[in-house]
Amino acid sequence: MSSWGNDNGILLEQGIALLSSLSDRMYLQKQNNSESSVGEHIRHVIEHYQMFLEGIQIGHIDYDKRKRDPSLEENRLHAINRLHELFTFFETKYLPLGQILVSQNYNPDLPTPIVTSTVERELLFLVSHTVHHYAIIALILIEEEGVIPPYFGYSPATLYSKLQSKQV
């Protein structure tokens, strides 16, 4: 796995482990006063990775062009398969590093901004975005003992810091 895709690969593996331990009911159910299910958060994460991969092929990542595939949030096994495909990509494919255009609109009343970024920066964004949604998933599942893998929803930087402090 390329060093730039390593943290993303680790997070994708965490997602696979989590979904493999969940029942279909837990994947679909909105728990603990959450407005979203685990499946909805996983779909959102997967679609950001899909937009990233499509975008690096054409030189422009447009996170707004997500297809919002309901089958990813409704079918846990389908989501696991998609996470496996993404993990395999990061494990086996070369990532074309360097500049790329990125667009994402936060205000539909304004034109969509298009900015220059880098593939490396977008990989960091994907880590941050995925960790954020994993942390929400952990809160949704907080009462489901034995389901959440250790360190699920923690930033790789936080885990590294914890490991370093234990070695002192």
C-alpha positions as CSV (number, residue, x, y, z in Angstrom):
1,M,0.0,0.0,0.0
2,S,1.4,3.4,-0.9
3,S,2.3,5.5,2.2
4,W,-0.2,8.2,1.1
5,G,-3.0,5.7,1.0
6,N,-2.0,3.8,4.2
7,D,-4.1,5.7,6.7
8,N,-7.1,5.5,4.4
9,G,-6.5,1.8,4.0
10,I,-6.4,1.4,7.8
11,L,-9.7,3.2,8.1
12,L,-11.4,1.2,5.4
13,E,-10.3,-2.0,7.2
14,Q,-11.8,-0.6,10.4
15,G,-15.1,-0.1,8.5
16,I,-15.0,-3.6,7.2
17,A,-14.4,-5.0,10.7
18,L,-17.2,-2.9,12.2
19,L,-19.8,-3.8,9.6
20,S,-18.8,-7.5,9.8
21,S,-19.6,-7.4,13.5
22,L,-23.0,-5.7,13.1
23,S,-26.4,-7.2,12.6
24,D,-28.5,-5.9,9.7
25,R,-30.8,-4.4,12.3
26,M,-28.0,-2.4,13.9
27,Y,-26.8,-1.3,10.5
28,L,-30.3,0.1,9.6
29,Q,-31.6,1.3,12.9
30,K,-31.4,4.9,14.1
31,Q,-30.3,4.5,17.7
32,N,-29.5,6.8,20.7
33,N,-31.6,9.7,19.4
34,S,-29.5,9.8,16.2
35,E,-31.1,11.2,13.1
36,S,-29.0,8.9,10.9
37,S,-28.3,5.2,10.8
38,V,-24.8,3.5,10.7
39,G,-25.7,2.7,7.1
40,E,-26.3,6.3,6.1
41,H,-22.9,7.4,7.5
42,I,-21.2,4.5,5.8
43,R,-22.8,5.3,2.5
44,H,-21.7,8.9,2.8
45,V,-18.1,7.9,3.6
46,I,-18.0,5.4,0.7
47,E,-19.4,8.0,-1.8
48,H,-16.7,10.5,-0.8
49,Y,-14.0,7.8,-1.6
50,Q,-15.8,7.1,-4.9
51,M,-15.8,10.7,-5.9
52,F,-12.1,10.9,-5.0
53,L,-11.2,7.9,-7.2
54,E,-13.3,9.2,-10.1
55,G,-11.8,12.6,-9.7
56,I,-8.2,11.6,-9.8
57,Q,-8.9,9.9,-13.1
58,I,-10.1,13.2,-14.7
59,G,-8.1,15.8,-12.7
60,H,-11.2,17.2,-10.9
61,I,-12.8,15.8,-7.7
62,D,-16.4,17.0,-7.3
63,Y,-17.7,15.8,-4.0
64,D,-21.2,17.1,-4.9
65,K,-21.6,14.6,-7.7
66,R,-22.2,11.8,-5.2
67,K,-24.9,9.4,-6.5
68,R,-26.3,8.8,-3.0
69,D,-26.9,5.1,-3.6
70,P,-29.5,3.9,-1.1
71,S,-28.4,0.3,-1.5
72,L,-25.2,1.2,0.3
73,E,-27.1,2.3,3.4
74,E,-29.7,-0.4,3.2
75,N,-27.5,-3.5,2.5
76,R,-24.7,-4.1,4.9
77,L,-23.1,-6.8,2.8
78,H,-23.1,-4.5,-0.3
79,A,-21.4,-1.8,1.8
80,I,-18.8,-4.3,3.1
81,N,-18.0,-5.4,-0.5
82,R,-17.6,-1.7,-1.6
83,L,-15.3,-1.1,1.4
84,H,-13.3,-4.2,0.3
85,E,-13.0,-2.8,-3.3
86,L,-11.8,0.6,-2.0
87,F,-9.3,-1.1,0.4
88,T,-8.0,-3.2,-2.5
89,F,-7.5,0.0,-4.6
90,F,-5.5,1.7,-1.9
91,E,-3.5,-1.5,-1.4
92,T,-2.6,-2.2,-5.0
93,K,-2.9,0.9,-7.2
94,Y,-0.6,3.8,-7.8
95,L,-2.0,7.1,-6.8
96,P,-1.1,10.0,-9.2
97,L,0.1,12.6,-6.7
98,G,0.2,16.3,-7.3
99,Q,-2.3,19.1,-8.2
100,I,-5.9,18.5,-8.8
101,L,-9.1,20.6,-8.9
102,V,-11.7,20.2,-6.2
103,S,-15.2,21.5,-5.9
104,Q,-17.8,21.2,-3.2
105,N,-20.6,23.6,-2.6
106,Y,-21.7,24.5,0.9
107,N,-24.1,27.2,-0.2
108,P,-26.5,26.4,-3.1
109,D,-27.2,30.2,-3.5
110,L,-23.7,30.8,-4.6
111,P,-21.7,29.3,-7.5
112,T,-19.8,26.2,-6.7
113,P,-16.2,27.1,-5.9
114,I,-13.5,25.3,-7.7
115,V,-10.1,25.3,-6.0
116,T,-6.7,23.9,-6.6
117,S,-5.7,21.2,-4.2
118,T,-3.4,18.2,-4.3
119,V,-4.2,14.5,-4.2
120,E,-2.1,14.3,-1.1
121,R,-4.3,17.0,0.6
122,E,-7.5,15.2,-0.5
123,L,-6.2,12.0,1.0
124,L,-5.7,13.8,4.3
125,F,-9.3,15.2,3.9
126,L,-10.6,11.7,3.4
127,V,-8.9,10.5,6.6
128,S,-10.4,13.4,8.6
129,H,-13.8,13.0,7.0
130,T,-13.9,9.3,7.6
131,V,-12.7,9.6,11.3
132,H,-15.4,12.2,11.8
133,H,-18.2,9.9,10.6
134,Y,-16.7,6.9,12.4
135,A,-16.8,8.8,15.6
136,I,-20.5,9.6,15.0
137,I,-21.1,5.9,14.3
138,A,-19.4,5.0,17.6
139,L,-21.8,7.3,19.4
140,I,-24.8,5.7,17.6
141,L,-23.6,2.3,18.7
142,I,-22.3,3.2,22.2
143,E,-24.8,0.9,24.0
144,E,-23.9,-2.1,21.7
145,E,-21.1,-3.7,23.8
146,G,-18.5,-5.6,21.9
147,V,-19.4,-4.2,18.6
148,I,-17.1,-1.2,18.2
149,P,-13.5,-2.2,17.3
150,P,-10.8,-0.8,19.6
151,Y,-9.8,2.8,18.5
152,F,-12.7,3.0,16.0
153,G,-13.4,6.7,15.3
154,Y,-10.0,7.9,16.5
155,S,-7.6,9.8,14.3
156,P,-4.4,8.0,13.3
157,A,-2.5,10.9,14.7
158,T,-4.2,10.5,18.1
159,L,-3.4,6.8,18.1
160,Y,0.2,7.5,17.2
161,S,0.4,10.0,20.0
162,K,-1.1,7.5,22.5
163,L,1.4,4.8,21.4
164,Q,4.4,7.2,21.8
165,S,3.3,8.3,25.3
166,K,3.1,4.6,26.4
167,Q,6.7,4.0,25.2
168,V,8.2,6.7,27.4
